[in-house]
Amino acid sequence: MGGSVRAALRMGGTITGEHGVGPFKRRWLGWERQAEVLELTPRKD
């Protein structure tokens, strides 16, 4: 799955969708967003 995420990001895509990022995709969110943005993002655990 990580390879698919990298490919999408290289093509200018995103790992987020209309409903945000769930626990499964959260591990790759740092590939797309900067640490400062992640700190400001609310999380539902």
N, C-alpha and C positions, 0 to 999 in steps of 0.2 A: 504494500500500500504506500509506503514511503516514496518509492520510485514514481508512482503515479502522481503523488502530491508535488514532488520536485518538477516533474514534467509540466504539470498545470501551471506552476509558478513561473517556470522558464518561458512559457508561452503568454505570460501576462495575465493568467487566470488567478483565481483565489481559492482558498480552501473553505471559505465561509459560504454560506448559502443564505436563503431568505430567513432561515431560522437560527442562524448563528452557528457556533461551534460547540459540539457536545464533548463529553469526556473522551470519546475515542479519538477525535481529531485534535484535541487540545495539545497533544504532544508535539504537533507540527506547527502550531500557531506562531512560535518564535521564528520560524523560517520566513514568515510573511510580515510580521509586525515587530516593531522595535520594542525593546524592554520597557521603555518609558510608557508606551501605549498600553502594553500589557498590564502595567501597574495600575493604570486608570480604568481598566476594563472590569466591570462587575462580574463576579463569578457566582454560579450556583453550584455548590458541591453536594 
